[in-house]
Amino acid sequence: MYKHFFKRVFDFILALILLILAAIPMIIVAICIKVEDGGPVIYKSKRVGKNCKVFNTYKFRSMKVNREELKSNMTHEQMVTKVGKFIRKTSIDELPQLFNILRGQMSFIGPRPWIPEYYEWFTDEQKRRAEVLPGISGLAQVKGRNGINIFKKIEYDIYYVDHISLWLDIKLVFETIYQVFKETDAEISEQGIKEELKELKEQEAVTKVG
């Protein structure tokens, strides 16, 4: 009952309350982003949600507006704006995902929504992480964020799918708050994504040989 009904009710009510409380800070952040380089405030990115449906996630933009042009001359860290460094450090950049929760595309707790390319190389078992709504935070995030490898992340995600409960979600909310204050391994770089995709492709090759 919790998994299929109450979790969604709790998500919607809490997201609505937080949006009201965070409205002024979010407006201030939006103004700061716009003033710094004049680019768009929100960054939209294609992600895979429940039942492998693709949707757009929302974040406050933290990278320079002309990042694609700068890739050849700057590192990933150098492309992060001054405002971006602060909102990443404090996880404020995630606040627009409250709108994803209101729309029923995400939950507060669940497997992180990953880019579609990952799912091209998943096994059927690994795709089970998409049996529930993706979350702003999840078990893999509190167990190591990007300090653990892709297969361990998936293992934690599937464990969550099989053991989802109100008490587990409450526990993960408090552990997430603790992780935010630790400020470790919050973001994965483009190079990190490439390395994870490489590992998944190698897994596919080994499976075919086997």
N, C-alpha and C positions, 0 to 999 in steps of 0.2 A: 504493500500500500504506500509506504514512504517513497520507494523508488519511482513509482508510476504516477503519484498524485501529490502528496504532501511536499516532496522536495521541490517541485515546480511552484507550488503555492508559496513556500518559504522564500524561494529565489526571487519571485516577482515582488513580493511585499518588501523584502529587504533591499532589493535593487532600487525600488521606488523611493524608499526612505533615504537611502544613501545619496541618490541623485539630488534630492531636495536639500540635504545637508551639505553636499559638496558643490552645489550650483555656483556659489560665489567663487570658491577656490578654482573651480574649473574654468570659469570665465576669465579669471586673472591669468591662469596658465595659458589660455588660448590667446589672450592679448600679448603676453610676453613672447610667445612663439611667432606671432604675426609681426611684432615689432622688430624681432631680431633679424629676420631675413625676408620678410614679406611673403613667404610661401604659404601653402595650405596648412591649416591647423591640424587636421585629422589625416592620419595615414591609414588607408584601407589595404587589406591584404587577403588574398584567397586562402581559405583554410577548409579542412575537412571536418564536418560535424557528425552528429548522430546519424547512423545508417549510411555513412559515407557520403552525405550530401555536402556539396561545396557551398560556402557562404563567405561573405566579407566580414572580417573582424575589424574593429575600430580601435585605434590608439592615437594618443597625441603624438604628432610627428616629432621625432628626436634627432633625425639625420638632416644634413644640409639639403636644401631644396634641389640642388644640382648634383646629387650624389653620383649619378651614373657617369657624368662627365669627369668627376674627380677620382673615380675608382683607380685609374692607372697611376695617379700621382700621390694618393693619400691612403693611409691605413684605415681600417674600419673605425678605430677609435678617433682618428683625426676628423672623420666625417660627421661625428656627433656634435651637435650644436652645444653652446653653453647652457641654454635652457634644457636641452636634451639630456645632458649629463646629470642635472639635478633631478629631473622627473624620472629618469631611469633608476637612479640611486635610491629614490624614495618609492618607486613603483607607481608614481602618480600617472605615468604614461598609460597605465592599464585602465584608468577610470572610465574612458569612453566605452569600454566593453560592458559597462552596466546597461547600455542600450541593447547590446547583443543578448543580455540576459532577459530584459523586458520583452524582446521579440521572440523569445523561446529558442534561440540559437545556441545559447551557452548557459552554464550554471556557475555558481561560485566555486564549487568543488567538482573536479572531474579530470580526466586526462587532458593535457594541453592540446589545443587544436593545431595540428601540423599541416604543412603545405601538401598539396595533392601529390607531388612527386614521391613522397615517402610511400604512399599506398600502392604505387605501381610495383613496389618490390616487397611488400608485406606478404607473409604466408597467411592462410585463412585464419590461423590461430591468432596471429598478431593483429589482424583486422578487427578482432573482437573488442579492441579498445574503443571502437566506434559504436558499440552497442548502447552507450549512454551519452548524454550531452557532454561536450567538452567543457573544461572549467578554466576559470581565471587562475586557479591554483589546483594542485592535486598531490597525490601521494608521491609521485616521482620528484616533484618540486621540493617537498619538505625532506626527502631522503637524499638530496644531493644536487638538485637542479641540474646544471650542465657539468657537474663534476663527476657524473657517472656516464657510462657508455649507453648507446642507443638501445641495446638489448635489455639492459637493466631497467631503463625507463619503461620499456614496453612491458616488462615483467611486472613492475609495480602497477602500471595502468590496468593490466588484466586482473591483478589481484583486487584492485579497487572495484572493477566491474563485478567480480564474483562476491565481494563482501560489503557492498554499498549499504550504508545504514545512517541513521540520524546521528548516532554517537560517533561514528567514524568521521562524518563530515564536521561535527563540532570540534573534534580533536584536531583535524587538519586545518581548520580555520585558525586556531590558536597557534599551531606550529608554523603556519604561513606567516603570521604576524611576527613570530620570533625570527624566521628566516629573513624577513624584510629588514629587520634591525641589524642582522648580521651582514647584510649587503654583499653576499658572495654568489658568484656564478649566476647572476640574474639574467643575463642576455647571452644568446648564442650568436656568434659571428657568422658571416656568409661562408667563411672557410670552414667553420665548425659544421655547418649544414652540409657542405660538400663532402666532408669526411664521413659524416653519418650516412649519407646516401651511398658513398663508396662501400661502407661496411654492409649495408643492406644488399647492394648488388653482388657483393662477394658471397653473401649468404645464399642468394639465388643461384649463383654458379655452383656452389658446393652441393646444394640440394639436387640440382640437375645431374651432377656427376654421380651422386650417391644413388 
